[in-house]
């Protein structure tokens, strides 16, 4: 039941605040982000998971004042677009960990903004893009510029191919990649030649889903 009024007072009076977790505080709006940008100049970690009323306007205000930000969780902030990534790339040079899971309006253009910034190329360590349906192999190519990337999550990014995953893995052998590729629909011929007579058998390798976890 927290509101913008409470968070504004918190930001105004706790100017040394470094970590703020407001996940699932669904009543908060861009006014909270504007208050953080105005007062919370020491902020290093913000978890705003499921804050669905936050928009690009709010994150612009926050990014312009929170230059020390290192970790930002935007999972399920469904109103944001590529503009938020542009604001972060321009204003948050120390950003190391960024979660964008289920931010369905993020596209390859947003990843271009992010990966073309010198700060992301030098500092970005973890990028989570699970369930971003418009992200394609183009974004994977652009992430090759992020030389210190350590982990990449791309579960249920259906437009990213195995070839793209192999390419970035070859470029960064130590990169920890979590990806899932849905199994292909079996043909009639495949069904007839299966060694397992029970298609619901979870132990049969012919029936198990194809899960790609590359470490």
N, C-alpha and C positions, 0 to 999 in steps of 0.2 A: 504493500500500500504506500510505498515511498512516492513522493511527488517531487517535481522540479524545485519547489520552495525549500524543501529539506536539503536537497543536494546543493542548492545554491548557497545556503547558509554554511554547509559543511565546507565547501570549496573556499568560501570567503574567509572563514575563520581558521582553517587548517591549511595554511599556505605551504607547509612543508610536506604535504601528502605525496607519497611516492607510489602507493598501490591502492587501487580502487576496484572492487569487485561488485558489480551491480547486475549480475546475470539474472535474467527473468524478472527484472523490475519493469514491467510492461507499461506502467503509467508515465514513465519518464519520456521527455521529448527533447528536441534540439536545445531547449533552454538549459538543460543540464550540461550539455556539451559546450555551450557558449560560456557557462560559468566556469567550467574547467579550463577553457582557453584563456579566460580572463585572470583567474586566480591561481591555478594549479600548475605553476611553471616547473615544479620539481617532479611532476608525474612521470613515472617510468613504466608502470604496468596498468592497463585498463582492460577489464573483462566486461564486455557489454553484450554477452550472448543473450539472444532472444529479446533484445530491446528493439522491438519492431517499429517504433516510432522515430528512431534516429534516421536522419537523412544526410545527404551530401552537404547541405547547408550547415548542419551542426558539426560535422567532422571537419569542415573547412575552418570554422571558428576554433575548434579544439586544437587542430594541427598547428594553427598559427601561433598558439601560445604554449604548446607542450612540445618543445623541441628536444627534450630529453627522453621521449618515449622510446622504450625498447621492446615492449611486448604489447600486442593489441589483439584481442579476440572479438571478431565481428560475426561469429557464427549466428546464422538466422537473423541477421539484420537485413531483412529482405528489401528494404526501401533504398538501400545504397546502390550506386552505379559506379562506373569507371571513374567518375569525377572524384570520388573519395580516394581512390588509389593515386590519382594525380596530386591531390592535396597532401597525402602522406609522403609521396616521393619528393615533393617540393619543400616540405617543412619539417620532416622528422628524420634527420640524417642518421640517427642511432638505432633505428628500428631493426630488430633482429628476428623476432618471431611474429608472424602474422597469420591469423586464422580467418579464412573467408568461406568456410564451409556453408553450403546452402544459401549463399548470396547469389541468387540466380540471375541477377542483372549484370554481374561481372562478366566481361568478355575478353577476348584476346587484346583488345585495345587497352584495357586497364592494366593487363600484365605488361604490355609494352611500356606504358608510363612508368611502372614500378621498376622493371628490369633495366631501363635505360638510364636510371638515376645512378650517379656514382656511389651514393650512400648504400643503395641496395646491392650494387655490384660488389661492394667491399664488406658489408655488414650483415646482409640477410642470411640467416642460418636455417630457419624453419618456415615453410610455406604450406598451409593446409587449404586445399581447393576441393575437398570432397563435395560431391553433388552440385557442381557448377556446370550445368548442361551445355553452355555455349562455349566453354573452353575447348580449344582444339590443339592439334599438334603444333600450330604456329606459336602458341604460348610456351610449349616445351622448348622449342628452338630458341626463343628469346631468353629463357631462363639459363641458357648456357653462359650468359654474361655474368651471372651471379656466382663468382668464383668461390665463395665460402659457404655455399648452400650445403647443409648437412642432412636435411630431411624434407621430403616432398610427399604430400598425401594427395592422391587423386582418385580415391574411391568413387565409383559411379560417375566418372566424367566420360560419358559414352562416346564423345567425339575424339578422344585421345587414343591413339593406336598403340599396339605393342611395339611396333617399330620405333615410334617416338620415344617410348620408355627405354628401349634398348640403346638408343642413340645417346640419351643424356646419361645413362648408366655407364656407357663406354667413356664418355667425356669426363665423368666424375665417378671413378670406381668405388669410392668410399661413400657415395651418396646413398642414404637409406630411403628407398621408395616404397610406398604402400599404394598398390593399385589393384583394382578388381576388373576383370573382363568377364561379362556374362557368357555362359556357355552357348555354343551354337545350337540351333534347333536341329536335332538328328534327322537324317533322311530315312526313308523307308528301308533302303538298303542297309543303313547302319543299324537300324532296329533289328533286322533279321540276322545280322552277323554278331550281335552281342553275345558274349559268353554267359552273361547273367540272365536267367529267365525272368527275373523279377525287376521291373524297371524302377520300383520304389526302393530298392535295396541301397542304403546309403554307403555300404562298404564296397560297392562295385565301382571300379575306376571309370567304367564307361558311362556311369550315371552321375558321378560327382561333378559339381560345378568347377569351372576353371578359375582358380584364385591365384593371382600373381602378387606375391609379396617378395620384393627384392631387397636384400640387405647387403 
